[in-house]
Amino acid sequence: MLTEPAEVLIVEDTPNDLELTLRALKKNNVTNSIQSVKDGAEALDYLFSKGHFSDREAVVKPVDYSKFAESITRIGLYWLGLNHPRH
């Protein structure tokens, strides 16, 4: 079964940090569609197709929980590595 690549939503209020994140994703050959928003309220609008995101389709459910949990773990490890690099 073929599935479409997942969209990536980045919530970041600091332009420099957003740029670093986008560069890191590109450097690691992440080709998923990427959307960025500035805060939690805007992220919720995006996820639930509200406000200026009302023309986009809402989140598709059900979500495979085990895949979701694995993704969250990998993201956490990625950010840990960024914030505490080995010397």
C-alpha positions as CSV (number, residue, x, y, z in Angstrom):
1,M,0.0,0.0,0.0
2,L,1.5,3.3,-1.1
3,T,0.9,6.3,1.2
4,E,1.7,9.9,0.7
5,P,4.6,11.4,2.7
6,A,3.5,13.0,6.0
7,E,3.3,16.8,6.1
8,V,5.6,18.4,8.7
9,L,4.3,21.2,10.9
10,I,7.0,23.3,12.6
11,V,5.9,25.6,15.4
12,E,8.6,28.2,15.9
13,D,8.5,31.9,16.8
14,T,12.1,32.7,16.2
15,P,13.0,33.2,12.5
16,N,16.6,32.2,13.0
17,D,15.6,28.9,14.7
18,L,13.1,28.2,12.0
19,E,15.8,28.8,9.3
20,L,18.2,26.4,11.1
21,T,15.5,23.8,11.4
22,L,14.7,24.0,7.7
23,R,18.4,23.8,6.8
24,A,18.8,20.7,9.0
25,L,15.8,19.0,7.4
26,K,17.1,19.9,3.9
27,K,20.6,18.7,4.8
28,N,19.1,15.4,5.9
29,N,17.1,15.0,2.7
30,V,13.7,15.5,4.2
31,T,11.5,16.0,1.2
32,N,8.1,16.2,3.0
33,S,5.9,19.2,2.6
34,I,6.7,21.6,5.4
35,Q,4.4,24.2,6.9
36,S,5.5,26.6,9.7
37,V,3.5,28.6,12.2
38,K,4.6,31.0,14.9
39,D,2.7,29.7,18.0
40,G,0.4,27.1,19.5
41,A,-2.8,29.0,18.7
42,E,-1.8,29.1,15.0
43,A,-0.8,25.4,15.1
44,L,-4.2,24.5,16.4
45,D,-5.8,26.6,13.7
46,Y,-3.7,24.7,11.1
47,L,-4.5,21.3,12.6
48,F,-8.3,21.9,12.8
49,S,-8.6,24.0,9.6
50,K,-9.6,27.2,11.3
51,G,-8.8,30.9,10.8
52,H,-6.7,31.5,7.7
53,F,-6.2,27.8,7.3
54,S,-9.9,27.1,6.9
55,D,-9.4,26.2,3.2
56,R,-7.1,23.2,4.1
57,E,-8.3,19.7,4.8
58,A,-8.4,18.8,8.5
59,V,-6.2,16.1,10.1
60,V,-6.9,12.6,8.8
61,K,-7.7,10.0,11.5
62,P,-7.2,7.3,12.6
63,V,-3.5,7.8,13.3
64,D,-1.3,4.7,13.7
65,Y,-0.3,5.3,17.3
66,S,2.8,3.1,17.3
67,K,4.2,5.0,14.2
68,F,3.2,8.3,15.8
69,A,5.0,7.4,19.1
70,E,8.1,6.3,17.2
71,S,8.1,9.6,15.3
72,I,7.8,11.6,18.5
73,T,10.7,9.6,20.1
74,R,12.9,10.2,17.0
75,I,12.1,14.0,17.0
76,G,12.9,14.1,20.7
77,L,16.3,12.5,20.1
78,Y,17.0,14.8,17.2
79,W,16.3,17.9,19.3
80,L,18.3,16.5,22.2
81,G,21.3,16.1,19.8
82,L,20.9,19.6,18.6
83,N,20.7,21.1,22.0
84,H,23.4,18.9,23.6
85,P,26.0,18.1,20.9
86,R,28.7,15.6,21.7
87,H,32.2,17.1,21.7
